[in-house]
Amino acid sequence: MDGALLSGAGAVVFDLGGAAAPGDRSAWRDAAAGALRRRGVAPQRGRPLAVVAVAPLAAGVLDADLAAVMAGAPDAVLLPGAVGSRDLQHLAAKLAVREAEHGLEAGRTRILAVPADTAAGVLALPTLPGATPRMLALCWDAEALAADLGVGTDASPVRSARDLLLIAAAAAGVPAFDRGGPGDDLAAACRAARRDGFAGRIARSPQEVPAIAAAFAPRR
C-alpha cells in the first residue's frame, strides 16, 4: 500500500473485497481503514486521492462497507455495477448521512462510477448527466461487461458500450478512465485509449504508473 501511495499515481483505490462481495469482507475493510489512516506516508504535495471501491448496491453490503471506512474520510468511493442515475443518487444520499455522522464537509466525498459493466448499466448510461454533483469520473471495465454478456472483450456489443460510456462522460462533463486486461500491451492500449478520449487508465500495479503517466501526459 505504501508503494501505491508513493507511486506518483493521481489516485489509489483501496478494494473492500471485490465486486461480487463473497464471504467475510472484514479483513479487507480493516486493511482499507488502515490505509486511509496511513495516507501521511505520501508527501502532502501531490498526494494521491484515496478512493475506496465498495460492492455494487445489489450485493446488499454498502452500509457495512461505508461504516468501515468513512471515519477515514476517503476522497471518493468507486461504485461498480452502477445502473444509471438511480444508483448514483442512492450512494450520494448514503454518503451525505455518513459525512454528517463523522463531521465531514458535506459533499466532499466524490463518486467514481463503473456504469457500463452490466447490460442494465449500459442501457442506463443516458441518465447519468446531471445525476449528482458528486460524480467525479466514469470508469470502463471491458472484462466485467464481457462476462455479463457471455462474450469476449473484443465483441461488438462491448466495443459499442465503450463508445457509449465515452459519450456519456462527455455529456456529464467528467473524465473517463480506461481499465485494461492483464494481457494488454500497456503502451499500445494507452495510446488507443487516449486517442479515443479517455483521460487516463486504472493501473493494476504501481509498476504500471510511469508508463500510464507518460502516455497521458499533456501534449505541448
C-alpha positions as CSV (number, residue, x, y, z in Angstrom):
1,M,0.0,0.0,0.0
2,D,2.9,2.4,0.8
3,G,4.2,1.6,-2.7
4,A,0.9,2.6,-4.3
5,L,0.8,5.8,-2.2
6,L,4.3,6.8,-3.3
7,S,3.9,5.6,-6.9
8,G,3.0,9.0,-8.4
9,A,-0.5,7.9,-9.3
10,G,-3.2,10.5,-9.2
11,A,-5.4,8.3,-7.1
12,V,-5.1,5.0,-5.2
13,V,-8.0,2.6,-5.0
14,F,-8.5,0.5,-1.9
15,D,-10.6,-2.5,-2.6
16,L,-13.0,-3.8,0.0
17,G,-13.1,-7.4,-1.2
18,G,-14.2,-7.4,-4.9
19,A,-17.4,-6.5,-6.7
20,A,-19.0,-9.9,-6.0
21,A,-18.8,-9.4,-2.2
22,P,-18.1,-13.1,-1.4
23,G,-17.8,-14.2,2.2
24,D,-16.4,-12.2,5.0
25,R,-15.2,-8.7,4.0
26,S,-13.9,-7.6,7.4
27,A,-10.2,-8.1,6.7
28,W,-10.5,-6.1,3.5
29,R,-12.4,-3.3,5.3
30,D,-9.8,-3.2,8.1
31,A,-7.0,-3.0,5.6
32,A,-8.7,-0.2,3.8
33,A,-9.4,1.7,7.0
34,G,-5.7,1.3,8.0
35,A,-4.6,2.5,4.6
36,L,-6.7,5.6,4.9
37,R,-5.0,6.4,8.3
38,R,-1.6,5.9,6.7
39,R,-2.0,8.4,3.9
40,G,0.6,10.6,5.6
41,V,3.3,8.4,4.2
42,A,2.9,10.3,0.9
43,P,4.1,13.9,0.7
44,Q,1.2,16.4,1.1
45,R,2.1,17.9,-2.3
46,G,1.0,15.6,-5.0
47,R,-0.7,13.2,-2.5
48,P,-3.0,10.8,-4.5
49,L,-6.7,10.8,-4.0
50,A,-7.8,8.0,-1.7
51,V,-10.6,6.0,-3.3
52,V,-12.5,3.1,-1.7
53,A,-14.0,0.5,-4.0
54,V,-17.3,-0.8,-2.5
55,A,-19.5,-3.6,-3.6
56,P,-22.4,-3.0,-6.1
57,L,-25.6,-1.9,-4.5
58,A,-27.2,-5.2,-5.4
59,A,-24.8,-7.0,-3.1
60,G,-26.5,-5.6,-0.1
61,V,-23.3,-4.7,1.9
62,L,-22.9,-1.0,1.0
63,D,-23.9,0.3,4.5
64,A,-21.3,-2.0,6.2
65,D,-18.7,-1.0,3.7
66,L,-19.2,2.7,4.3
67,A,-19.4,2.2,8.1
68,A,-15.9,0.7,8.0
69,V,-14.2,3.4,6.0
70,M,-15.9,6.8,6.3
71,A,-14.2,7.7,9.5
72,G,-11.0,7.8,7.4
73,A,-12.5,10.5,5.1
74,P,-11.9,8.9,1.7
75,D,-11.8,11.4,-1.1
76,A,-14.1,9.2,-3.3
77,V,-16.0,6.0,-3.5
78,L,-15.8,3.8,-6.6
79,L,-19.1,2.1,-7.3
80,P,-19.1,-0.9,-9.7
81,G,-22.3,-2.2,-11.2
82,A,-23.8,1.3,-11.2
83,V,-27.1,1.4,-13.0
84,G,-27.7,5.0,-14.1
85,S,-28.7,8.0,-12.0
86,R,-30.7,5.8,-9.7
87,D,-27.7,4.1,-8.2
88,L,-25.5,7.2,-8.1
89,Q,-28.2,9.2,-6.3
90,H,-28.7,6.3,-3.8
91,L,-25.0,6.3,-3.0
92,A,-24.9,10.1,-2.8
93,A,-27.7,10.1,-0.2
94,K,-25.8,7.5,1.9
95,L,-22.6,9.5,1.7
96,A,-24.4,12.6,2.9
97,V,-25.5,10.7,6.0
98,R,-22.1,9.4,6.7
99,E,-20.4,12.7,6.2
100,A,-22.8,14.3,8.8
101,E,-22.1,11.4,11.3
102,H,-18.3,11.9,11.1
103,G,-18.3,15.7,10.9
104,L,-17.0,15.8,7.4
105,E,-17.8,18.6,5.0
106,A,-21.0,18.0,3.1
107,G,-20.4,16.8,-0.4
108,R,-16.7,16.3,-0.1
109,T,-16.8,12.5,-0.9
110,R,-16.9,12.2,-4.6
111,I,-18.1,9.2,-6.7
112,L,-16.3,7.3,-9.4
113,A,-18.9,5.1,-11.2
114,V,-18.4,2.0,-13.2
115,P,-21.7,2.3,-15.1
116,A,-21.3,0.1,-18.1
117,D,-20.1,-3.2,-16.6
118,T,-23.5,-4.8,-17.0
119,A,-26.1,-4.8,-19.7
120,A,-28.5,-2.9,-17.5
121,G,-25.9,-0.3,-16.8
122,V,-25.2,0.3,-20.5
123,L,-28.9,0.9,-21.2
124,A,-29.0,3.4,-18.3
125,L,-26.0,5.5,-19.5
126,P,-28.1,8.3,-20.9
127,T,-29.4,9.1,-17.4
128,L,-26.0,9.9,-16.0
129,P,-25.6,13.6,-17.0
130,G,-26.8,15.7,-14.0
131,A,-27.3,12.7,-11.7
132,T,-25.3,14.1,-8.8
133,P,-22.6,16.8,-8.3
134,R,-20.5,14.2,-6.5
135,M,-19.8,12.4,-9.8
136,L,-16.0,12.7,-10.4
137,A,-15.4,10.3,-13.3
138,L,-16.7,7.3,-15.2
139,C,-14.6,4.1,-15.4
140,W,-14.6,1.5,-18.1
141,D,-14.3,-2.3,-17.3
142,A,-14.5,-4.3,-20.5
143,E,-13.8,-7.6,-18.7
144,A,-16.8,-7.2,-16.4
145,L,-19.2,-6.3,-19.2
146,A,-17.9,-9.2,-21.4
147,A,-18.5,-11.6,-18.5
148,D,-22.0,-10.3,-18.0
149,L,-22.8,-10.7,-21.7
150,G,-21.0,-14.0,-22.1
151,V,-18.8,-12.8,-24.9
152,G,-15.2,-11.8,-25.4
153,T,-13.8,-8.4,-24.7
154,D,-13.4,-7.7,-28.4
155,A,-17.1,-8.5,-29.2
156,S,-19.1,-5.8,-31.0
157,P,-21.5,-5.1,-28.1
158,V,-18.6,-4.5,-25.8
159,R,-16.9,-2.1,-28.2
160,S,-20.2,-0.3,-28.7
161,A,-20.7,0.1,-24.9
162,R,-17.2,1.6,-24.6
163,D,-18.1,4.3,-27.1
164,L,-21.4,5.0,-25.3
165,L,-19.5,5.4,-22.0
166,L,-17.2,7.9,-23.5
167,I,-20.2,9.8,-24.9
168,A,-21.9,9.7,-21.5
169,A,-18.8,11.0,-19.8
170,A,-18.5,13.9,-22.2
171,A,-22.2,14.7,-21.8
172,A,-21.8,14.7,-18.0
173,G,-18.7,16.9,-18.1
174,V,-16.5,14.4,-16.3
175,P,-13.4,12.4,-17.5
176,A,-13.5,8.7,-18.4
177,F,-10.8,6.3,-17.3
178,D,-9.9,3.0,-19.0
179,R,-9.1,-0.3,-17.3
180,G,-7.5,-2.9,-19.4
181,G,-6.9,-6.6,-19.0
182,P,-3.8,-8.3,-17.6
183,G,-2.6,-9.4,-21.1
184,D,-2.7,-6.0,-22.7
185,D,0.2,-4.3,-24.4
186,L,0.2,-1.4,-21.9
187,A,1.8,1.2,-24.2
188,A,-0.5,0.4,-27.2
189,A,-3.6,0.2,-25.0
190,C,-2.8,3.6,-23.5
191,R,-2.3,5.1,-26.9
192,A,-5.6,3.8,-28.1
193,A,-7.4,4.9,-25.0
194,R,-6.0,8.4,-25.3
195,R,-6.9,8.6,-29.0
196,D,-10.5,7.6,-28.2
197,G,-10.9,10.2,-25.5
198,F,-10.1,8.5,-22.2
199,A,-8.3,10.8,-19.7
200,G,-6.3,8.1,-18.1
201,R,-6.1,4.4,-17.1
202,I,-6.5,2.5,-13.9
203,A,-3.2,0.7,-13.2
204,R,-3.2,-2.9,-11.9
205,S,0.1,-2.3,-10.0
206,P,2.3,0.6,-9.0
207,Q,4.8,-0.6,-11.7
208,E,2.4,0.4,-14.4
209,V,2.1,4.0,-13.2
210,P,5.1,5.6,-15.0
211,A,4.1,4.2,-18.4
212,I,0.5,5.3,-18.0
213,A,1.6,8.8,-16.8
214,A,3.8,9.2,-19.8
215,A,1.1,8.1,-22.2
216,F,-1.5,10.5,-20.8
217,A,0.9,13.4,-20.2
218,P,-0.4,16.8,-21.5
219,R,0.7,17.5,-25.1
220,R,2.8,20.6,-25.6
